[in-house]
């Protein structure tokens, strides 16, 4: 019984709840499984990067694309700073995540950003991070 409680507590801590604000389902949370709950990544712990993506996604959901564009800059900077330690661990996986980051940056930095395209690119980036670049 104690082991089941521990397992449940671990899974519960690894979930991030993001309200689906623009879909009219504000009371229904969208559950995103964190990198901690996903398959172990060859790149190591991507939680800090993932948090920035989740924050950015929440801003996009709220319709604040200006703030989302500013927040995604934090991801670009921290990812670039971590490149020397991450890339040697798993270069192929690093490149896949890096390309997904580039797509999210491009969507948010478009002359007139499209919220749907931003959501899609951020969702794909989260999936790529959760798979550790194995998608």
C-alpha positions as CSV (number, residue, x, y, z in Angstrom):
1,X,0.0,0.0,0.0
2,X,2.8,2.4,0.9
3,X,4.4,1.7,-2.5
4,X,1.2,2.6,-4.3
5,X,0.9,5.8,-2.4
6,X,4.5,6.7,-3.3
7,X,3.9,5.9,-7.0
8,X,0.8,8.0,-7.0
9,X,2.6,10.9,-5.3
10,X,5.4,10.7,-7.9
11,X,3.0,10.7,-10.8
12,X,1.0,13.6,-9.3
13,X,4.1,15.7,-8.8
14,X,5.0,15.1,-12.4
15,X,1.8,16.6,-13.9
16,X,1.4,20.2,-15.0
17,X,-2.2,21.4,-15.4
18,X,-2.7,24.1,-18.0
19,X,-6.2,25.5,-18.4
20,X,-7.6,25.4,-21.9
21,X,-8.7,29.1,-21.8
22,X,-9.4,29.8,-25.4
23,X,-11.3,26.6,-26.2
24,X,-14.2,27.6,-24.0
25,X,-13.3,24.8,-21.6
26,X,-11.8,27.0,-18.9
27,X,-12.9,24.7,-16.2
28,X,-11.4,21.6,-17.8
29,X,-7.6,21.4,-17.4
30,X,-5.4,20.1,-20.2
31,X,-2.9,17.7,-18.6
32,X,0.7,17.7,-20.0
33,X,2.9,14.9,-18.7
34,X,6.3,16.3,-17.7
35,X,9.7,15.2,-18.9
36,X,10.1,13.6,-15.5
37,X,7.3,11.2,-16.2
38,X,8.4,10.6,-19.8
39,X,11.1,8.2,-20.9
40,X,14.5,9.2,-19.5
41,X,16.2,11.5,-21.9
42,X,19.8,11.0,-23.2
43,X,20.0,14.8,-22.9
44,X,19.4,14.7,-19.1
45,X,16.9,16.8,-17.2
46,X,15.1,19.2,-19.5
47,X,12.6,20.4,-16.8
48,X,14.0,24.0,-16.7
49,X,13.6,24.3,-20.4
50,X,10.2,22.6,-20.4
51,X,8.9,25.1,-17.7
52,X,9.7,28.0,-20.0
53,X,7.7,26.3,-22.8
54,X,4.8,25.7,-20.5
55,X,4.9,29.3,-19.3
56,X,5.0,30.4,-23.0
57,X,2.0,28.1,-23.8
58,X,0.0,29.6,-21.0
59,X,0.7,33.1,-22.3
60,X,-0.4,32.1,-25.8
61,X,-3.6,30.5,-24.4
62,X,-4.3,33.9,-22.7
63,X,-3.8,35.6,-26.0
64,X,-0.7,37.5,-24.8
65,X,1.5,36.8,-27.8
66,X,3.8,39.8,-26.9
67,X,4.6,38.3,-23.5
68,X,4.9,34.8,-25.0
69,X,7.5,36.1,-27.5
70,X,9.4,37.7,-24.6
71,X,9.2,34.5,-22.5
72,X,10.4,32.2,-25.4
73,X,13.5,34.4,-25.6
74,X,14.4,32.9,-22.2
75,X,14.3,29.5,-23.7
76,X,16.5,30.5,-26.6
77,X,19.1,32.0,-24.3
78,X,19.2,29.2,-21.7
79,X,19.2,26.5,-24.5
80,X,22.1,28.1,-26.2
81,X,24.0,28.5,-22.9
82,X,23.5,24.8,-22.2
83,X,24.5,23.6,-25.6
84,X,28.1,22.8,-24.6
85,X,26.9,20.4,-21.9
86,X,23.8,19.0,-23.6
87,X,24.9,18.4,-27.2
88,X,27.8,16.1,-26.5
89,X,25.5,13.8,-24.5
90,X,23.3,13.1,-27.5
91,X,23.9,15.2,-30.6
92,X,21.1,13.8,-32.7
93,X,18.5,14.3,-30.0
94,X,19.8,17.8,-29.2
95,X,19.4,18.8,-32.9
96,X,15.8,17.5,-33.0
97,X,14.9,19.6,-29.9
98,X,16.8,22.6,-31.2
99,X,14.9,22.5,-34.5
100,X,11.6,22.3,-32.6
101,X,12.7,25.3,-30.5
102,X,13.5,27.1,-33.8
103,X,10.0,26.4,-35.1
104,X,8.4,27.8,-31.9
105,X,10.6,30.9,-32.1
106,X,9.7,31.5,-35.7
107,X,6.0,31.1,-35.0
108,X,6.1,33.6,-32.1
109,X,8.4,36.0,-34.0
110,X,6.3,36.1,-37.2
111,X,5.4,39.6,-38.3
112,X,1.8,38.9,-37.3
113,X,2.0,35.8,-35.1
114,X,-0.8,33.3,-35.6
115,X,-2.0,32.0,-32.2
116,X,-2.9,28.6,-33.7
117,X,0.5,28.2,-35.3
118,X,2.1,29.2,-32.0
119,X,0.1,26.7,-30.0
120,X,0.9,23.9,-32.5
121,X,4.7,24.6,-32.5
122,X,4.8,24.8,-28.7
123,X,2.8,21.6,-28.4
124,X,5.2,19.9,-30.8
125,X,8.2,21.3,-28.8
126,X,6.7,19.9,-25.5
127,X,6.3,16.5,-27.1
128,X,9.8,16.6,-28.5
129,X,11.2,17.5,-25.0
130,X,9.1,14.9,-23.3
131,X,10.5,12.3,-25.7
132,X,14.1,13.5,-25.1
133,X,14.4,14.3,-28.8
134,X,13.4,10.7,-29.8
135,X,10.3,11.7,-31.7
